Structures are given as C-alpha cells and as structure tokens.
Amino acid sequence: MSVHPDLHQRYVWACQSLGQPENPFVAHVLQEADKNDKIIWTNGITLNIAGNNHLVPVQRVTDDDLQVLVSVLSKTVLVTGLDLRCNILTDAGAKHMATFLQENSTLRYLNLMFNDIGTSGAELMARALHRNETLVYLRMTGNKIGNKGGMFFASMLQINSTLEKLDLGDCDMGTQCLIAIATALTQNRSVKAINLNRPLLYSQEEETTVHIALMLKNNSSLVELHLCKHEMKNFGVERLCEALSENSSLRYLDLGLNKITCDGIKFLGELLKQNQTLEILDLNANRIEDEGAIYLSEALATYNRTLRALSVVSNNISGKGLVALSDAMKTNMKLSYIYIWGNKFDEATCKAFSELIQTGRLKPDYTDVEPYVVDGHIHLAELSHGLRKHYYWTPSCGEVTKKDANASLAIVAVSEY
C-alpha cells in the first residue's frame, strides 16, 4: 500500500520555521516524490537532488538549503537514499549532514561527490559514522579532504561495522592516509568496495601499493578495489599479484591510468592462471603493448575461466596482441566483456573482432567497438560502452535501465541503493 508522506509541505513549513527561502529544485524533487503513486514507500526511496541534473532547471543546493532539507528528512523513515552530487556544499553543510547521520536510522546511500567539503567537514562526517549503524554506501569523490581528512576516515574504518562501499577517489589523499586505510582494512570485515583513485603521491617507492598488498593477504571481505592513478609500476603489480594469489574474495580490480608495462603483465598473467575469483580487470591507459596482451591471452585461452570483463583501452597494442585476445575469446566462453578502443587497429584486428560480433560470440553491448564496411574493407567505430560508463555522470535521458553496456554494474553485485 502506498503512503503519501507530503514531503513538500513539510519542506515549506521548515523553510518558514527556519527563515530560509525555498530552493525551487529541492521543492520540485520533493513534489515529484510526493505524487509518485508507483513508489511503495515502505521500501524507501532515493531523492535525486544532483546539481548536474539536465532534465529540470537546477538551483544548486547550499549549506542553508541542506539544513532545511535534513530537518525535514529527520522526521521521516521513508527516504533511504540521498544524491547530492555536484552541488555547492561546504564544511558547514557537512556539519548539518553529520548531525543528521548521528540521529538518522534509515539512510543507506549518501552521495556527496564533487562538492566543496574539506578537512574539517571530513572530520565531522567520519566522526558521525562512529555512531551511525545504517549507512551502507558513501561517496565523497572529488571533495578535497586532503591527507588529514582521509585519516579521519581511516580511523572511522576501525570502528564502523556497517559501511560496505566507500568512495574516496580524487580527494587529494596522501601516502600516510592510504597506509592508514590499508591498515584499517586489514581488520575491517564490512567494507566490500573502496575507491582510492588519484591520491597525491610524491615517492617512487610504491609504499602505498605494498601496504595495500599486505592488506589483501589478510582481508577476506573486499570485493571491489580501485587504484587508478597510483603511479603504479611493475614492482607494485608484482606485490599485488603475490597478495592476490592468497586472496579469495576480490572480484573487481581497477589498475587504470598507471605505469604498468608488459613486464608487469607477466605477473598478472600468472595470477590469472591460478586465480578463481577475479571477474573484472581494468587495465585502461597503461602500456602493456603486444607482449602484455599475449601474456593475458595465453592465460585466458588455456587456464582462466572466471574473468568475465577485461579492459585494455589505450595500451599501445597493435594487431598482433589484439588478434591474440580475440583468439582467446574463441576458447574461453566465460570472458564476455572486452574493451579495446584507443589501440592500433589493423585490418586483421578489425576482421577478428567483426567475426566475434557477427557470430554472436561477442555481444554488441559488451564491447566498445562496432564494425562497419567502407569500399570492401572492415573498420571499427567506437561505442560509448565501458566498465564504469556512468560512474561520474547520469545521461540526460534519465536513469540507466540497460546495464549491459556498463559492465561493472551488470557483473559485480555490491549494489547501489
């Protein structure tokens, strides 16, 4: 049975009570939620108040707007998700949210990515999660919380036992913070997915990768790990592979935009020969070249039967390596998603992938290329499919309904709320 919560009317009253003007965008979202008869409110809903929404006029949410909104939401158990990405929230807004998290017992998903929250706001949020026992997924991507802010989240991970997904990518965290997070995850058994993309690292010794590898030897709950832009080289990959040979939980490994060459891929190839859990491997924007692609194809063709998705986008691979990967797919029926755009296509590559698609071995939504013919010659065009197609943005046509073109959503079951 549907129940109308009348969120908009409560919002109007709260604005009057606090002496704040109404934000027309917030009011619109609450009105739409109120009149949506298709929602079974007992299951809870996610309010999408993202500042990059292209479907309706947007007035971005300020700290004062958030104060009013959380005063409304604190009196309802119906809202289980809150998307506030790409607004203009600062540390003052983080204070309002922290107070709300300490008191709220229903919110499971909170997206604050790309706001202006800094170190002090991160401290307040992290401390609130010492007590909160409901939030399952938190996205802080793009808030410049810095090394100190990240340390507060590392401390939180030693106490909180509810959070399952934590996104701290592009947050300007440093070496000390990453080591502290890795140490905390050695003991934490609730976190299943973590994004540590693009830290600010000034050492060439790969200390952070070493500590993350040590964590993976002991952690048996982590399913998804993102380590883009870690300045990782072959030494770091070797340490990770040593750890993953003893790990039986990780299903999604993202090593994109690092400095991995074919020598580092040797270790990954050997890992894939024995690993029985990895399902998604993202190697985009490294430099594995033909030799690295052949190492991968040998492991996939003969040994590995668990990997379902592979991205080698922009890796300086030419026809020899790409054809080897296509041949591996002919014997390995488990590998379903493969992304190859940004490499050096020759006629043999175009013909090989065209055959995979035309025979039905490779579904059109499961790759980022599409064959076409000009003057009797086969070429490949780019498709906007990928492992994380809609991670940072939502298409202007609305929510994504077809997940196959976005492999990470279709495969890994650490769900959003």
C-alpha positions in Angstrom: 0.0 0.0 0.0 1.4 3.4 -1.0 1.5 6.1 1.6 1.9 9.8 0.7 4.4 11.4 3.0 3.8 15.0 2.0 7.5 15.9 2.0 7.0 19.1 0.1 4.5 20.5 2.6 6.9 19.7 5.4 9.7 21.4 3.4 7.6 24.6 3.1 6.9 24.6 6.8 10.6 24.0 7.6 11.7 26.9 5.4 9.2 29.2 7.1 10.3 28.0 10.6 14.0 28.5 9.8 13.5 31.7 7.9 15.1 30.3 4.8 13.9 30.8 1.2 12.7 27.7 -0.7 15.1 26.2 -3.2 12.8 25.5 -6.2 14.9 22.5 -7.3 14.6 20.8 -3.9 10.9 21.7 -3.8 10.4 20.1 -7.3 12.1 16.9 -6.3 10.0 16.6 -3.1 6.8 17.3 -5.1 7.6 14.6 -7.6 8.3 12.2 -4.8 5.0 13.0 -3.1 2.9 12.4 -6.2 4.6 9.3 -7.5 2.0 6.6 -6.9 4.3 3.9 -8.3 6.5 4.1 -5.2 5.8 1.7 -2.4 7.1 4.0 0.3 7.6 1.2 2.8 10.6 0.1 0.7 12.1 3.6 0.9 13.3 5.8 -2.0 16.4 7.8 -3.1 15.9 11.5 -3.5 17.9 12.6 -6.6 19.0 16.3 -5.9 22.1 16.2 -8.0 23.3 19.6 -9.1 24.2 18.2 -12.6 20.7 17.1 -13.4 20.0 18.1 -17.0 16.3 17.2 -17.0 14.9 20.0 -15.0 16.1 23.6 -14.0 18.6 23.3 -11.2 19.4 25.7 -8.4 22.3 24.1 -6.7 21.9 23.1 -3.0 23.7 25.4 -0.5 24.6 24.7 3.2 21.4 26.6 4.3 19.3 24.5 1.8 20.7 21.4 3.3 20.0 22.5 6.9 16.3 22.8 5.9 16.3 19.5 4.0 17.7 17.4 6.8 15.3 18.9 9.3 12.5 17.5 7.0 14.2 14.2 6.5 14.9 13.7 10.2 11.1 13.3 10.7 10.6 10.6 8.1 11.8 7.0 7.7 10.8 6.9 4.1 14.0 8.2 2.5 16.8 5.6 2.3 19.0 7.3 -0.3 20.1 10.9 -0.9 22.0 12.0 -4.0 23.5 15.5 -3.5 26.4 15.3 -6.0 27.7 18.4 -7.8 26.2 21.0 -5.5 28.0 23.7 -3.5 28.0 22.2 -0.1 31.0 23.1 2.2 32.2 22.1 5.6 29.1 23.9 7.1 26.9 21.6 5.1 28.9 18.6 6.2 28.2 19.7 9.8 24.4 19.6 9.1 24.8 16.2 7.4 27.0 14.8 10.2 24.3 15.8 12.8 21.7 14.1 10.6 23.7 10.9 10.3 24.1 10.7 14.1 20.4 10.8 14.5 19.1 9.1 11.4 18.4 5.3 11.4 17.2 4.8 7.8 19.6 6.4 5.3 21.6 3.7 3.5 23.0 5.6 0.5 24.6 9.1 0.5 26.3 10.7 -2.5 28.2 13.9 -1.8 30.7 13.7 -4.7 32.0 16.9 -6.2 31.0 19.4 -3.6 33.4 21.7 -1.6 33.8 19.7 1.6 37.3 20.0 3.1 39.3 18.5 6.0 37.0 19.8 8.8 33.9 18.6 7.1 35.5 15.2 6.6 36.3 15.0 10.3 32.6 15.7 11.2 31.3 13.2 8.7 33.8 10.5 9.8 33.0 11.0 13.5 29.3 10.8 12.8 29.9 7.4 11.2 31.4 6.2 14.5 27.9 6.1 15.8 25.8 5.6 12.7 24.7 2.0 12.1 22.7 2.4 9.0 24.7 4.0 6.1 25.9 1.3 3.7 27.3 3.4 0.8 29.1 6.8 1.0 30.5 8.7 -2.0 32.9 11.5 -1.2 34.6 11.6 -4.7 36.1 15.0 -5.6 35.9 16.7 -2.2 39.4 17.9 -1.4 39.5 16.5 2.1 43.3 16.0 1.9 45.5 13.7 3.9 44.2 14.8 7.3 40.6 14.3 6.2 41.4 10.9 4.9 43.0 10.0 8.2 39.7 10.6 9.9 38.0 8.1 7.6 40.8 5.6 8.3 40.0 5.9 12.0 36.3 5.5 11.3 37.0 2.2 9.5 38.4 0.8 12.7 35.1 1.5 14.5 32.3 1.4 12.0 31.0 -2.1 11.1 28.1 -1.2 8.8 29.6 0.7 5.8 30.0 -1.6 2.7 31.0 0.9 0.0 33.3 3.9 0.4 34.4 6.2 -2.4 37.3 8.4 -1.6 38.6 8.9 -5.2 40.1 12.3 -6.3 40.1 13.5 -2.7 43.8 14.6 -2.6 44.7 12.0 0.0 48.4 11.2 0.6 50.8 8.4 1.5 50.1 8.4 5.2 46.4 8.3 4.7 46.5 5.4 2.2 48.7 3.4 4.5 46.3 4.0 7.4 43.3 3.0 5.3 45.1 -0.2 4.2 45.9 -1.0 7.8 42.3 -0.4 8.9 41.0 -2.7 6.2 43.3 -5.4 7.4 40.8 -5.8 10.4 37.6 -4.3 8.9 35.2 -7.0 7.7 32.3 -4.9 6.5 33.8 -2.9 3.6 33.2 -4.7 0.3 34.2 -1.9 -2.1 36.6 1.0 -1.9 37.7 3.6 -4.4 41.2 5.1 -3.6 41.8 6.7 -7.1 44.2 9.6 -7.7 46.0 10.1 -4.4 48.8 12.7 -4.2 51.9 10.6 -4.0 55.4 12.1 -4.1 57.5 8.9 -3.6 58.6 6.5 -6.3 59.0 3.6 -3.8 55.4 2.4 -4.1 55.0 2.1 -0.3 51.2 2.5 -0.5 50.9 -0.4 -3.0 53.0 -2.6 -0.7 50.7 -1.8 2.2 47.6 -2.4 0.1 49.0 -5.8 -1.0 49.6 -6.7 2.7 46.0 -5.8 3.4 44.8 -8.1 0.6 46.6 -11.0 2.1 44.6 -10.7 5.2 41.3 -9.2 4.1 38.6 -11.8 3.1 35.7 -9.4 2.6 36.8 -6.8 0.0 35.1 -7.4 -3.4 36.0 -4.3 -5.4 39.2 -2.2 -5.3 40.0 0.9 -7.4 43.7 2.0 -7.6 43.7 4.4 -10.6 46.5 7.0 -10.9 48.7 5.5 -8.2 51.9 5.8 -10.2 52.0 2.1 -10.0 54.8 0.3 -11.9 55.8 -3.3 -12.4 57.1 -3.7 -8.9 53.8 -2.7 -7.4 51.9 -5.0 -9.7 54.1 -7.9 -8.6 53.3 -7.2 -4.9 49.6 -7.1 -5.6 49.7 -10.4 -7.6 51.6 -12.1 -4.7 48.9 -11.0 -2.3 46.0 -11.9 -4.6 47.4 -15.4 -5.0 46.3 -15.8 -1.4 43.1 -13.8 -1.6 39.8 -15.5 -2.5 37.4 -12.6 -2.2 38.4 -9.8 -4.7 36.3 -9.8 -7.8 36.9 -6.4 -9.3 40.5 -4.9 -9.7 40.9 -1.5 -11.3 44.5 -0.6 -12.2 43.8 2.0 -14.8 46.0 5.0 -15.6 49.1 3.6 -14.1 52.6 2.9 -15.5 52.3 -0.9 -16.0 54.2 -2.4 -18.9 54.4 -5.9 -20.4 56.8 -7.0 -17.6 54.1 -6.2 -15.0 51.5 -8.0 -17.1 53.6 -11.2 -16.8 52.7 -11.3 -13.1 49.0 -10.7 -13.9 49.1 -13.4 -16.5 50.5 -15.9 -13.9 47.9 -14.8 -11.4 45.0 -15.3 -13.8 46.3 -18.9 -14.4 45.5 -19.8 -10.8 43.0 -17.2 -9.5 39.5 -18.4 -9.2 37.7 -15.2 -8.1 38.6 -12.2 -10.2 35.7 -11.3 -12.6 36.6 -7.7 -13.7 40.1 -6.5 -14.6 40.6 -2.9 -15.7 44.0 -2.0 -17.3 43.0 1.0 -19.3 45.6 3.6 -20.1 48.7 1.7 -19.2 51.3 0.5 -21.7 51.1 -3.3 -21.9 51.7 -3.4 -25.7 51.5 -6.6 -27.8 53.7 -8.6 -25.5 51.5 -7.9 -22.5 48.3 -8.6 -24.5 49.8 -12.0 -25.5 50.6 -12.8 -21.8 46.9 -12.1 -21.0 45.6 -14.1 -23.9 47.6 -17.1 -23.1 46.3 -17.2 -19.5 42.7 -16.6 -20.7 42.8 -19.1 -23.5 44.0 -22.1 -21.6 43.8 -21.6 -17.8 41.4 -18.9 -16.5 37.7 -19.5 -16.5 36.5 -16.8 -14.0 37.3 -13.5 -15.6 34.2 -12.0 -17.3 35.3 -8.5 -18.2 38.7 -7.1 -19.4 39.6 -3.5 -20.4 42.8 -2.9 -22.3 41.8 0.5 -23.7 44.7 2.8 -24.8 47.5 0.4 -24.1 49.6 0.8 -27.3 48.5 -2.7 -28.5 48.7 -3.4 -32.2 47.2 -6.1 -34.4 49.3 -9.0 -33.1 48.2 -8.5 -29.5 44.6 -7.7 -30.3 44.1 -10.7 -32.5 45.6 -12.9 -29.7 42.9 -11.6 -27.4 40.2 -12.3 -29.9 41.5 -15.8 -30.4 41.4 -16.3 -26.6 37.7 -15.5 -26.6 37.1 -18.3 -29.1 38.2 -20.9 -26.5 37.3 -19.0 -23.3 33.5 -18.8 -23.2 33.5 -17.1 -19.8 35.1 -13.9 -20.9 32.1 -11.9 -22.2 33.1 -8.2 -22.0 36.2 -6.8 -23.7 37.1 -3.1 -24.3 39.9 -2.3 -26.8 39.4 1.2 -28.2 42.5 3.5 -28.3 44.9 0.9 -29.6 46.4 0.4 -33.0 43.8 -1.3 -35.2 44.9 -3.0 -38.4 42.9 -5.0 -40.9 43.4 -8.3 -39.0 42.1 -6.7 -35.8 39.0 -5.3 -37.5 38.3 -8.6 -39.1 38.8 -10.6 -35.9 36.5 -8.5 -33.8 34.0 -8.2 -36.5 33.8 -12.0 -36.7 33.4 -12.3 -32.9 30.4 -9.9 -33.1 28.8 -11.3 -36.2 29.0 -14.9 -34.9 27.4 -13.8 -31.6 30.4 -14.7 -29.5 30.7 -11.1 -28.5 27.5 -9.2 -27.9 27.4 -5.6 -29.3 26.6 -4.1 -25.8 29.6 -6.0 -24.3 32.3 -4.1 -26.2 33.3 -0.6 -27.2 33.7 -1.2 -30.9 31.3 -1.7 -33.8 32.3 -3.0 -37.3 31.4 -1.1 -40.5 32.5 -1.6 -44.1 33.9 1.0 -46.5 34.9 0.0 -50.0 35.0 -3.6 -49.1 37.3 -3.1 -46.0 36.2 -3.7 -42.4 36.8 -0.9 -39.9 35.9 -0.5 -36.2 34.0 2.5 -34.8 33.9 3.5 -31.1 30.9 2.8 -28.9 30.5 4.6 -25.5 30.4 1.4 -23.5 32.8 0.5 -20.7 33.4 -0.8 -17.3 32.3 2.4 -15.5 30.3 4.2 -18.1 28.0 6.1 -15.8 30.2 6.4 -12.7 30.6 10.1 -12.8 27.5 11.2 -14.6 23.9 10.3 -15.4 22.8 10.6 -19.0 20.4 13.4 -19.9 17.7 10.8 -20.9 17.4 9.8 -17.2 18.5 6.8 -15.2 20.3 3.9 -16.9 17.9 1.0 -17.4 20.2 -1.2 -19.6 23.2 -2.2 -17.5 24.9 -4.5 -20.1 26.8 -1.6 -21.7 28.2 -0.7 -18.2 29.8 -4.0 -17.3 30.7 -3.2 -13.7 27.0 -2.6 -12.9 26.0 -5.8 -14.7 28.6 -8.0 -13.0 29.6 -7.0 -9.5 26.8 -7.4 -7.0 27.9 -4.8 -4.5 24.7 -2.8 -5.3 23.8 0.9 -5.1 20.8 1.9 -3.1 
